[in-house]
Each structure stands twice: as C-alpha cells, then as structure tokens.
C-alpha cells in the first residue's frame, strides 16, 4: 500500500509543480529542449483550449493501484471535440481510451465516448472494453459476502459493449434506446472445499430497452451546477441469445450545487432492480471505483441495490483540487428483504488534477468497514 502511494506521488509531482500558471494564459511558448523538460511542458499545457483543433487529444500514463488489480501501469488518452465547431452554445463531446496491466496478471483495454450532435438534437454514449482479471467470488447476497476472507479465486474474462442513443424531446428532456452486450467467462476456478463456487462458468447478457433523461448540467463530465436524472428499463430475452431471461430497472439522480468559492456539493442516488433468472455475473454490484469506493467490486452482489453518495469538490489552486465523500449502499434480492442493518458505509478523500479543460484525473482513497483501497481514473465518479 505504501509503495503504491509513493509511486502515485512520483507520478503526480509534475502536476503540482506546474499548477500555478496564470489561468488566462492560453498562448503556449515553444517546447523546450530535453526529454524531461518536454514532458513537463506537455503536461503544463494539456488543459488549454486549442480552438484551431477540431479534435483536441492528449495522452498520459503512469502507475496506479486498485484493490481488484493491485499495482499496475496505465496509459490513457482523452479528447474533446464539437460536432459543430462554430456553435458556442453546443456542449463539448468527449472520448477516452485506456490500456492497463498489473502485477496480478490483470490486463484490459477500453474506450468510451459521449457525442453531442449539432443543435443537441441527438446524443450518443458508447463504451467498449475487454479485460482478463484474477477475481474473487463471495457468492450472492449480503450474508455470503459478510466474511471478507471466504471467497473463491478464479479468472474472469469479460467483453462488454454498450450504446445509448437519445433524442431531445423538449428542452432538457431526452428519450432513447439503450443496448448492452456482455460476455463473461470464468476459468481457473479454485474448487477448494468450503468456498462458494459460481453456478455457471459462462454468461452472456444481451439487453435492449428505453430510457428517459432530464439533464440541466452545465458540463457533462464535470458539472458545477444542475441536475441529471435517468430512468431506464432493459429486457434480456432468449431470442437475443440469453440463456437466462430477465429484466432490469435503473434509476439515477445526480445534483450539483455550488456551496462556497470554488466548491461544489455533488450528490448521487442510484437504484437498480432485476427480475427473473439473473446470472451471477450480471447481478447488481456494490464497490469498486464508482460506488462505495473502498469495497472490492463484486464482493457484494444481488438482484437489487440502492446506493447514495455525497461528495465535496474543492478547487485548491491552479489545476489542483481535493474531494471528500461519504457513501452508503445496500444489496438485496427484492424490496421486501431490504434490511437497514445491512447498510454498507464508505468514506474517503481524493486528489484532482485538471488534465484537460474540466476533465480531471482522479486519485481516491476509499475506506469501508473492513476494506480500503486506492483508485485512479479519468473523469469524475458521477
């Protein structure tokens, strides 16, 4: 843990060193000589708006640490663009791609994009990823995962692709269709006596369904004010290749409120419930880098979840910022079995560095009741 922290500090020191540049200065001097000086110069100017470029892309990489993957290295690229460059009212579109590998044998690649079409009549959000992860399986339900040391080791090979296409209905309301495909394969399963074992090894999930969105955020990827609300339904029928037929409802409500100078209070409420024969690999998960940071992602899984988190985001100086949050969440098979005494709590602090204009790199440390972990990523959690 200490080793990963030191490596991350080594990775972040150029950000802190060069954060005190003047905010209004967008004219970059010629690159200096020498490799190290060029790297520092590059990092210093990645966030500046390049109006002469229709597609503004920057690349960064370094070591990271996460509870699920241990110590590793990641290379990321992030880009901003407009589908109609001369429309000053049109929001920025965003795309990012990453590749990573760790000491445990994990490796993965992924890409995501959020495109706002001219006049904001249509929006397209897409994600695709492939990974091989030495994983842990505790079983299904709160009781199965309560003992953090009672798990089965295995390797999870996952391929995912999803897309949400929405159309503006009226003003801030959007409606559309979402499609997701997930193929999960378990191998090298440790079948030692007394440990939980997943009921099937291979799981395909192919779902499609409608969604409705209300979005008043001032910026999609790092909002300072506004509300984002999404209600979605997805069906996983047999004619799409699903061995298990089930459906899913999802509700998300995020709000962003300025509280004092350069400080934002961001809140996130998320609820998900699935009905039918839900496979183990497609259960609702708590933990990981997005909700209940500090808990191993996938340790707590069931058909339904409710999670809440509140985060204070404070800009400190230049391109540097800090955050502090607290979160709570529950998993349960159905609403009638919701138990308040099974609520999981996590809290933590984080560091933010503005990699591109209002696009942050984040380093978080989350703490749960019996676990903790560091997380490194791009864009805010919500």
C-alpha positions in Angstrom: 0.0 0.0 0.0 2.8 2.4 0.9 4.7 1.5 -2.2 1.7 2.3 -4.4 1.2 5.6 -2.7 4.8 6.7 -3.3 4.6 5.7 -6.9 1.5 7.7 -7.4 3.1 10.7 -5.8 6.0 10.4 -8.1 3.5 10.2 -11.0 1.6 13.3 -9.8 4.5 15.6 -8.9 4.8 17.4 -12.3 1.1 18.3 -12.0 1.6 20.0 -8.6 4.9 21.6 -9.8 3.2 23.3 -12.8 -0.2 24.1 -11.4 0.5 27.8 -10.6 0.3 29.0 -14.2 -1.9 32.0 -15.0 -5.5 30.9 -15.8 -6.0 33.3 -18.6 -2.7 32.5 -20.5 -3.6 30.2 -23.4 -0.6 31.1 -25.6 2.0 28.3 -25.1 5.7 29.2 -25.7 7.8 26.9 -27.9 8.6 23.5 -26.4 12.0 23.4 -24.5 14.8 21.1 -25.3 15.4 17.8 -23.4 13.0 14.9 -22.8 12.1 15.7 -19.2 11.5 19.4 -20.0 9.3 18.5 -22.9 7.2 16.1 -20.8 6.8 18.8 -18.1 5.9 21.4 -20.8 3.4 18.9 -22.3 1.6 18.3 -19.0 1.6 22.0 -18.3 -0.4 22.8 -21.4 -2.7 19.8 -21.8 -5.8 21.7 -20.4 -5.5 24.7 -22.6 -8.3 25.1 -25.2 -6.9 24.7 -28.7 -9.5 26.5 -30.8 -7.7 25.7 -34.1 -8.1 22.0 -33.5 -11.4 20.3 -34.1 -10.2 17.2 -32.2 -8.1 18.1 -29.2 -6.3 14.9 -27.8 -3.8 14.4 -25.0 -2.1 11.3 -23.7 -0.8 10.5 -20.2 0.3 7.4 -18.3 1.9 6.0 -15.1 1.5 3.6 -12.2 -1.8 3.1 -10.3 -3.2 0.9 -7.6 -6.7 -0.6 -7.1 -7.9 -3.3 -4.7 -9.2 -5.5 -7.6 -6.0 -5.4 -9.7 -3.1 -4.4 -7.3 -0.2 -2.4 -8.5 -0.1 -1.7 -12.2 0.5 0.7 -15.1 -2.0 2.5 -17.2 -1.8 4.6 -20.4 -4.8 6.9 -21.2 -5.8 9.3 -23.9 -8.6 11.9 -23.6 -10.0 14.1 -26.3 -12.6 16.9 -26.6 -14.4 18.0 -29.7 -17.5 19.6 -31.1 -19.6 18.2 -33.9 -20.4 21.8 -34.8 -17.3 23.8 -34.0 -18.8 27.3 -34.5 -21.8 26.7 -32.3 -20.8 28.4 -29.0 -23.9 27.0 -27.2 -23.3 23.4 -28.1 -21.7 21.3 -25.4 -18.4 19.6 -25.7 -18.2 16.0 -26.7 -15.6 13.7 -25.1 -13.8 10.5 -25.9 -11.2 8.5 -23.9 -9.3 5.3 -24.4 -7.1 3.3 -21.9 -4.9 0.3 -21.6 -3.7 -1.2 -18.4 -1.9 -4.2 -16.8 -1.0 -5.1 -13.3 1.3 -7.4 -11.2 -1.6 -9.8 -10.5 -1.9 -10.7 -14.2 -4.8 -8.3 -15.0 -4.8 -6.6 -18.4 -7.5 -4.6 -20.1 -8.4 -2.1 -22.8 -11.4 0.2 -23.1 -12.9 3.1 -24.9 -15.8 5.4 -24.1 -17.3 8.4 -25.9 -20.1 10.9 -25.4 -21.1 12.7 -28.6 -23.4 15.6 -28.7 -24.7 16.1 -32.3 -25.4 19.6 -33.9 -28.1 21.6 -32.1 -28.1 19.0 -29.3 -30.9 17.1 -31.1 -29.2 13.7 -30.6 -26.7 12.3 -28.1 -24.7 9.0 -28.4 -23.0 7.5 -25.4 -20.9 4.4 -26.1 -18.5 2.1 -24.2 -16.5 -0.9 -25.1 -14.0 -2.9 -23.0 -12.1 -6.2 -22.8 -10.3 -7.5 -19.7 -8.8 -10.5 -18.0 -9.0 -10.3 -14.2 -7.8 -12.7 -11.5 -11.0 -12.2 -9.5 -12.8 -13.3 -6.3 -16.3 -14.6 -5.8 -18.1 -14.5 -2.4 -21.5 -15.7 -3.6 -24.8 -13.9 -3.8 -26.3 -11.8 -1.1 -25.1 -9.8 1.9 -24.6 -12.8 4.2 -22.4 -14.6 1.7 -20.0 -11.6 1.4 -20.0 -10.6 5.1 -16.9 -12.7 5.7 -14.3 -10.9 3.5 -12.0 -14.0 3.6 -14.5 -16.6 2.4 -14.2 -16.4 -1.4 -13.3 -18.4 -4.4 -10.4 -17.4 -6.6 -10.9 -17.5 -10.4 -10.1 -15.7 -13.6 -12.8 -13.6 -15.2 -12.6 -12.9 -18.9 -15.0 -10.1 -19.9 -16.0 -8.4 -23.1 -18.5 -5.5 -22.9 -20.1 -3.1 -25.4 -22.9 -0.7 -24.8 -24.6 2.2 -26.5 -27.3 4.8 -25.6 -28.8 6.8 -28.4 -31.1 9.6 -27.2 -33.1 12.4 -28.9 -34.2 15.7 -27.5 -37.9 15.6 -26.7 -38.4 19.1 -25.3 -36.0 21.5 -23.7 -34.0 19.5 -21.2 -35.7 16.1 -21.7 -34.3 13.3 -23.8 -35.5 9.9 -24.6 -33.9 7.0 -26.4 -32.9 3.3 -26.7 -30.0 1.6 -24.9 -28.3 -1.6 -25.9 -25.7 -3.6 -24.0 -23.9 -6.9 -24.6 -21.7 -8.6 -22.0 -19.9 -11.9 -22.4 -18.3 -13.3 -19.2 -16.2 -16.4 -18.9 -14.8 -17.9 -15.7 -11.7 -20.1 -15.7 -9.1 -21.4 -13.3 -11.8 -21.7 -10.6 -10.5 -22.7 -7.2 -12.8 -25.6 -6.2 -11.4 -26.0 -2.7 -14.0 -27.3 -0.2 -15.9 -24.8 1.8 -15.7 -21.9 -0.7 -18.6 -20.6 -2.8 -18.5 -21.5 -6.5 -20.4 -19.7 -9.2 -23.3 -21.9 -10.6 -22.3 -21.5 -14.3 -19.0 -20.6 -15.9 -20.1 -18.7 -19.0 -22.6 -15.9 -19.0 -24.0 -13.9 -22.0 -26.1 -10.8 -21.4 -27.7 -9.1 -24.4 -30.2 -6.4 -23.3 -32.2 -3.7 -25.0 -34.7 -1.1 -23.7 -35.9 2.5 -23.5 -34.7 5.3 -21.2 -35.7 8.8 -20.3 -33.3 11.6 -19.2 -33.6 15.1 -17.7 -30.3 16.9 -17.9 -29.7 20.5 -16.8 -25.9 20.2 -16.1 -23.7 23.0 -17.3 -21.0 20.5 -18.4 -21.5 16.7 -18.9 -18.2 15.4 -17.5 -17.6 17.7 -14.5 -20.7 19.7 -13.7 -20.6 22.7 -11.4 -24.4 23.1 -11.2 -27.5 21.4 -12.5 -29.4 18.0 -12.3 -29.1 14.7 -14.1 -31.9 12.2 -13.8 -32.2 8.9 -15.7 -34.9 6.2 -15.7 -34.2 3.1 -17.8 -35.6 -0.3 -18.5 -33.8 -3.2 -20.2 -35.0 -6.6 -21.3 -32.8 -9.6 -21.8 -34.9 -12.0 -24.0 -34.0 -15.5 -25.1 -34.2 -14.7 -28.8 -31.1 -12.4 -28.3 -29.1 -15.4 -27.2 -29.6 -15.1 -23.4 -29.7 -18.4 -21.6 -31.4 -16.7 -18.7 -34.4 -14.4 -19.3 -34.6 -11.3 -17.0 -35.3 -7.6 -17.0 -33.8 -4.6 -15.2 -35.0 -1.2 -14.0 -32.5 1.5 -13.2 -32.9 5.0 -11.6 -30.2 7.6 -11.2 -30.5 11.1 -9.8 -27.4 13.4 -9.5 -27.4 17.0 -8.4 -24.6 19.7 -8.4 -24.7 22.8 -6.2 -22.1 25.5 -5.5 -21.7 25.9 -1.8 -18.8 28.4 -1.5 -15.9 29.7 -3.5 -14.8 27.0 -6.0 -16.5 24.3 -4.0 -19.3 22.0 -5.4 -21.5 19.6 -3.4 -22.3 16.7 -5.7 -24.8 14.0 -4.7 -25.7 10.8 -6.4 -28.7 8.4 -5.8 -28.7 5.1 -7.7 -31.2 2.3 -7.5 -31.3 -0.9 -9.6 -33.5 -3.9 -9.5 -33.6 -7.0 -11.7 -36.3 -9.6 -12.0 -36.1 -13.1 -13.4 -33.3 -15.6 -13.7 -30.4 -13.2 -13.2 -27.0 -14.9 -13.8 -24.3 -14.5 -11.2 -22.1 -12.4 -13.5 -24.9 -9.9 -14.3 -26.0 -9.3 -10.7 -26.1 -5.7 -9.3 -22.7 -5.0 -7.8 -21.5 -2.7 -5.0 -18.0 -1.5 -4.6 -15.2 -0.6 -7.0 -14.2 2.8 -8.4 -17.7 4.3 -8.8 -19.9 3.4 -5.9 -18.9 2.5 -2.3 -15.2 3.1 -3.1 -13.2 1.1 -0.6 -15.0 -2.2 -1.1 -13.8 -4.8 -3.6 -16.1 -4.6 -6.6 -18.2 -7.7 -6.9 -17.9 -8.8 -3.2 -21.4 -7.7 -2.6 -23.8 -8.7 -5.3 -27.6 -9.5 -5.6 -30.6 -8.7 -7.8 -31.1 -5.2 -6.4 -29.2 -2.3 -4.9 -29.7 1.2 -3.5 -26.7 3.5 -3.1 -26.2 7.1 -2.1 -23.1 9.3 -2.0 -22.3 12.9 -1.4 -19.0 14.5 -2.4 -17.5 17.9 -1.7 -15.2 19.0 -4.6 -12.9 21.9 -3.8 -10.6 23.6 -6.3 -7.5 24.5 -4.3 -5.1 26.3 -6.6 -4.3 26.3 -10.3 -5.3 22.9 -11.8 -5.3 21.1 -8.4 -8.3 20.1 -6.4 -9.4 17.9 -3.5 -12.5 15.9 -2.7 -14.1 14.3 0.4 -17.1 12.0 0.3 -19.3 9.6 2.3 -21.5 6.9 0.8 -24.0 4.2 1.8 -25.4 1.3 0.0 -27.5 -1.9 0.3 -27.9 -5.0 -1.8 -31.0 -7.3 -1.5 -32.9 -9.8 -3.7 -36.2 -7.8 -3.6 -37.5 -4.7 -1.8 -39.4 -6.7 0.9 -36.0 -8.1 2.0 -34.3 -4.7 2.3 -32.5 -4.6 5.7 -31.3 -1.3 7.2 -28.8 -3.1 9.5 -27.1 -4.4 6.4 -26.2 -0.9 5.1 -22.6 -0.6 3.9 -20.8 2.7 4.6 -17.7 4.1 2.9 -15.9 7.4 3.0 -12.7 8.8 1.7 -10.6 11.6 0.2 -9.2 12.3 -3.2 -6.9 14.5 -5.3 -7.9 16.0 -8.6 -5.7 17.4 -11.4 -7.2 19.1 -14.4 -5.8 17.1 -17.3 -7.9 18.8 -19.9 -10.3 21.7 -19.6 -12.8 20.5 -16.9 -11.6 16.9 -17.4 -10.0 15.6 -14.2 -7.6 12.8 -13.4 -8.6 11.4 -10.0 -6.8 9.6 -7.3 -9.1 8.4 -4.5 -8.6 6.5 -1.2 -11.8 4.9 0.0 -12.4 3.2 3.3 -15.1 0.6 4.1 -15.9 -1.3 7.3 -13.2 -3.9 6.7 -11.6 -3.0 3.4 -9.9 0.0 1.8 -8.3 0.9 -1.5 -6.8 3.4 -3.9 -8.4 4.3 -7.2 -7.0 6.1 -10.2 -9.1 7.1 -13.2 -10.3 9.8 -15.6 -13.5 12.0 -15.2 -15.4 12.4 -12.0 -17.2 9.4 -10.5 -20.6 11.0 -11.3 
